[in-house]
Amino acid sequence: MKLDKVLSISGKPGLYELKAQTRGGFLAESFSDGKKIPVSMRNNVSILSEIAIYTYTEEIPLREVFQKIFEKEEGKPSIDHKSSKNELTDYFSEILPEYDEDRVYPSDIKKVIQWYNLLISKNVTDFSDPKDEEDSAKDKKES
């Protein structure tokens, strides 16, 4: 599964997989308990592939941050998201030394770590850019 099918729904804990489009929104399945829920267009929904982390020079896509954690941890879960603020910020500084400490809050770091661990527990480890695959598919067709 790719990150463009993984959602965060404001007001609901955890992550969800986009399952189907409906007339007034879509159907999402919880990663935690497997329950399917209808999500209306009024809900504030973020697709993980569209989220980025601020650095001092640019915005780094969340998938790249996940990839850096994945490489550091050799595909295993990272530290617990309930670790102390100092442990979380020190860990995140190792992963992304140039992150903007004024715009990336400890709660954001906690959420990134929690999401990463949830994705790993569900064997979602493909953090590649879907646009890269589209470009390589186009290149193959043109050859």
C-alpha positions as CSV (number, residue, x, y, z in Angstrom):
1,M,0.0,0.0,0.0
2,K,1.2,3.5,-0.9
3,L,0.9,6.6,1.3
4,D,-1.5,8.2,-1.1
5,K,-4.1,5.7,0.2
6,V,-3.4,6.4,3.9
7,L,-5.4,9.1,5.7
8,S,-5.4,11.1,8.9
9,I,-8.9,12.2,9.9
10,S,-9.1,15.2,12.2
11,G,-10.8,14.3,15.5
12,K,-10.3,10.6,15.0
13,P,-7.2,8.7,16.4
14,G,-4.8,6.7,14.3
15,L,-4.6,6.3,10.5
16,Y,-7.1,5.1,7.9
17,E,-7.0,3.4,4.6
18,L,-9.0,4.9,1.8
19,K,-11.3,2.1,0.6
20,A,-14.0,3.6,-1.7
21,Q,-15.6,6.8,-2.9
22,T,-19.2,7.5,-2.0
23,R,-21.7,10.1,-3.1
24,G,-20.9,12.4,-0.1
25,G,-17.4,11.5,0.7
26,F,-15.6,8.2,1.0
27,L,-15.3,5.0,3.0
28,A,-12.2,4.6,5.2
29,E,-10.9,1.6,7.2
30,S,-9.1,2.0,10.5
31,F,-5.6,0.6,10.8
32,S,-6.2,0.0,14.5
33,D,-9.4,-2.0,14.6
34,G,-10.3,-2.6,11.0
35,K,-13.7,-0.9,11.3
36,K,-15.0,0.9,8.2
37,I,-16.4,4.4,8.6
38,P,-18.0,6.8,6.3
39,V,-16.2,10.1,6.0
40,S,-18.0,13.2,4.7
41,M,-16.5,16.0,2.8
42,R,-17.0,18.2,5.9
43,N,-14.3,16.2,7.8
44,N,-10.8,17.6,7.8
45,V,-8.8,14.8,6.1
46,S,-5.1,14.7,5.3
47,I,-3.5,12.3,2.9
48,L,-0.1,11.3,4.2
49,S,1.6,11.6,0.8
50,E,0.6,15.3,0.8
51,I,2.0,16.2,4.2
52,A,5.5,17.8,4.6
53,I,7.8,18.8,7.4
54,Y,9.3,22.3,7.6
55,T,13.0,22.6,7.5
56,Y,15.0,25.8,7.5
57,T,15.4,25.7,3.7
58,E,12.4,23.8,2.3
59,E,9.6,21.4,3.1
60,I,10.5,17.7,3.2
61,P,7.7,15.3,2.2
62,L,6.6,13.1,5.1
63,R,7.4,10.0,3.0
64,E,11.1,11.1,3.0
65,V,11.0,11.5,6.7
66,F,9.5,8.0,7.1
67,Q,12.2,6.6,4.7
68,K,14.9,8.1,6.9
69,I,13.4,6.6,10.0
70,F,13.0,3.3,8.2
71,E,16.7,3.3,7.2
72,K,17.9,4.3,10.7
73,E,15.8,1.6,12.3
74,E,16.5,-1.0,9.6
75,G,12.8,-1.5,9.0
76,K,11.9,-1.9,12.6
77,P,9.7,0.3,14.8
78,S,11.2,3.5,16.2
79,I,11.2,4.9,19.7
80,D,7.8,5.0,21.5
81,H,5.7,8.1,20.6
82,K,5.0,8.5,24.4
83,S,8.7,9.1,25.1
84,S,9.7,12.4,26.8
85,K,9.7,15.6,24.8
86,N,13.5,15.7,24.9
87,E,13.9,12.1,23.7
88,L,11.5,12.8,20.8
89,T,13.2,16.0,19.7
90,D,16.7,14.5,20.0
91,Y,15.6,11.5,18.0
92,F,13.9,13.7,15.3
93,S,17.1,15.8,15.2
94,E,19.0,12.7,14.3
95,I,16.6,11.9,11.5
96,L,16.1,15.4,10.2
97,P,18.8,17.7,11.6
98,E,17.6,20.7,9.6
99,Y,14.0,20.6,10.8
100,D,12.6,24.0,11.8
101,E,12.3,23.8,15.6
102,D,10.0,26.9,15.6
103,R,7.4,25.5,13.2
104,V,7.6,21.7,14.0
105,Y,6.2,21.2,17.4
106,P,6.8,18.3,19.8
107,S,3.2,17.2,19.2
108,D,4.0,17.0,15.4
109,I,7.1,14.9,16.1
110,K,5.0,12.6,18.4
111,K,2.4,12.2,15.6
112,V,5.1,11.4,12.9
113,I,6.7,8.7,15.2
114,Q,3.2,7.3,16.1
115,W,2.2,7.1,12.4
116,Y,5.5,5.6,11.4
117,N,5.2,2.8,14.0
118,L,1.6,2.2,13.0
119,L,2.6,1.9,9.3
120,I,5.4,-0.5,10.2
121,S,3.1,-2.6,12.3
122,K,0.8,-3.0,9.3
123,N,3.7,-3.8,6.9
124,V,3.4,-0.5,5.0
125,T,7.0,0.1,4.1
126,D,6.8,1.6,0.6
127,F,7.7,5.3,1.2
128,S,8.6,5.9,-2.5
129,D,7.3,8.9,-4.4
130,P,4.3,7.8,-6.6
131,K,5.4,10.5,-9.1
132,D,8.8,8.8,-9.6
133,E,7.0,5.6,-10.6
134,E,4.8,7.5,-13.0
135,D,7.8,9.1,-14.6
136,S,9.6,5.7,-14.9
137,A,6.5,4.2,-16.4
138,K,6.3,7.0,-19.0
139,D,10.0,6.5,-19.8
140,K,9.4,2.8,-20.4
141,K,6.5,3.5,-22.8
142,E,8.6,6.1,-24.7
143,S,11.5,3.7,-25.2
